[in-house]
């Protein structure tokens, strides 16, 4: 459906170009955040995942060390050792823990009454492996983001203009970028990042992929002003009217007064 919508949309834009209602001369870009159809309290934070995963890694390393000590004791007594060390010197993944369980099962066939190995197996299967799989899934889902919603994993938590609690509450949503010319919407993209600055480059590349060319001039507000964007536009020889984010602040009298004072005197 997504591909069909874009194909129809840009097909209409090409017709507007053909009949001369637009010419990609001046391209006005603006973004708006749209709340996702997801639970507002279903958030997953990357910072929390990193913290909990680190704690799990410590517990797993400790358990594997205990298993190794059991093996060392049995080797001294029976001269055997068939449980290999798992994950030594690297991140221990859920797949490594499943291999450890397989090794324990092999040993339990020979020693069905070994309570320590039974206990270790139970902890791995009931606690450590499910948690490791959960954290690995969360890390894959983030895709460079700091958050996502459990009920809509593509949605990122961001601040919305419509804030019913009036406290800057973060909500799951998307950042929709639109470009207009002559009052026609002629380009759109949907992004998972909250800030407009990082959306400009992928937005223009997407429009170019469909229309075959960049707009001649790009116009946007200060939310798009960044060194990366200025450099990107300059390399592609696209003139742009985009203020940098401190432009209005620098127009104030207090700011100009501070700039006029020598640095040494101002610090005093």
Number of C-alpha atoms within 10 A of each C-alpha: 6 6 8 8 10 15 13 11 15 17 14 13 19 17 12 15 15 11 9 9 14 20 16 19 13 18 24 23 22 18 24 15 23 19 19 18 11 17 13 17 13 15 21 19 17 19 11 13 17 14 10 14 17 13 11 19 16 11 13 21 16 12 16 19 15 15 20 17 12 15 19 16 14 13 13 10 9 9 10 12 15 11 19 11 12 18 16 10 6 7 12 17 18 19 13 15 21 16 14 22 21 14 15 19 16 14 16 16 10 9 13 12 10 12 11 12 21 17 10 17 23 13 14 22 14 10 12 22 20 13 17 22 14 14 20 15 11 20 17 9 17 19 12 11 16 15 26 26 24 17 16 16 17 18 27 28 27 22 19 20 10 12 12 9 7 8 8 13 14 15 24 30 27 22 23 20 20 18 24 18 18 14 10 12 15 23 24 20 18 17 21 22 22 21 16 21 18 17 21 23 14 13 21 21 14 16 19 14 11 15 18 10 12 19 21 14 16 20 17 18 17 16 17 25 21 16 10 13 18 16 11 14 17 12 9 9 12 15 15 19 14 17 16 15 14 10 11 11 11 12 10 10 10 11 12 12 9 11 12 10 11 9 10 7 7 10 7 5
